[in-house]
Amino acid sequence: MPDRANLVYRYDGSLPGLLCCVFESRRTGRMPLDLWEEGAPCLSLAPELTIPTDREDAAQVWRKLRGISHEAAHWTEVAFLSGAEDKAMALHDFLCEAFRRGRGIAGFLGDPVVARAYQLQRQVHNEAHLLIEFLRFQEHHGILAAQIEPKAFILPLIGRHFADRFQGEAFLIHDITHGAALLHQRGRMEIRPLEDLALDSPTPAEEGYRELWRRYYDTIAIKERLNPKCRMTHCAKRFWAHMLEMPQAPQDRAAHPPRRFAANGCIEA
């Protein structure tokens, strides 16, 4: 890989913006010291260069990457959803390495650059898999609503699963961490910005369903085999706050009563 230039790239935080940074590096032969989003504090004293997002340049890089390896392109799309601070620089270096090595880049897992890209996309996929299992919907005015706090922006990866499972339902999944929501109604699905979601107090019917679920959970449990440490291995505590059946959920609900959800029974288009 070429030597690093004493330079920090600034980009708009989008995937096309990152691809334009790769385009600039390949055009000039300079590898930046780091990549930072516009407006984010930079700890380096190196001079900065703002890379504008040009859709044609980004499309050119993307076509070439897909021509080299569809797997590498998939890794890039998924890894970019990660919340890791080093994702931009890691993916920049991975793409430059992909263009240098050519076909078969996904097989070079002994290379730290390739291994890091693989690790990032695997972490995102793993979290999406876990949230599909641990996400809990609540019924509010005919809408199924759920809240999650993932490390990665996994809404694009989990939407199709729930859309296929609840085809006739209107539902909303609010990502508190990233201030976004996945909306689904009448076969349409989209992701929109949503910083806060206020929920009504649960109806008696909803409370009844919650109690049934907790009673079922407690009934099938085997007290003699209770192993909290093992449970945390399979279901990390960071998921517990939004899972009705977990031990601290009642205390959480008492300390943080449900917020109001102003809705008329449908999701606005």
Salt bridges, closest charged atoms under 4 A:
GLU24 OE2 - ARG27 NH2 2.97
GLU24 OE2 - ARG30 NH2 3.70
GLU48 OE1 - ARG10 NE 2.98
ASP86 OD1 - ARG116 NH2 2.80
ASP93 OD2 - ARG4 NH2 2.59
ASP93 OD1 - HIS92 ND1 3.14
GLU97 OE2 - ARG100 NH2 2.69
GLU97 OE2 - ARG101 NE 2.86
ASP111 OD2 - ARG101 NH2 3.10
GLU127 OE2 - ARG238 NH1 2.73
GLU149 OE2 - HIS242 NE2 2.81
ASP164 OD1 - ARG160 NH1 3.48
ASP175 OD2 - HIS178 ND1 2.81
GLU190 OE2 - ARG188 NH2 3.66
GLU190 OE1 - ARG192 NE 3.13
ASP196 OD1 - ARG259 NH1 2.28
ASP200 OD2 - HIS141 NE2 2.42
ASP200 OD1 - ARG260 NH1 3.31
GLU206 OE2 - ARG210 NE 3.07
GLU211 OE1 - ARG214 NH1 3.49
GLU245 OE2 - ARG136 NH2 2.39
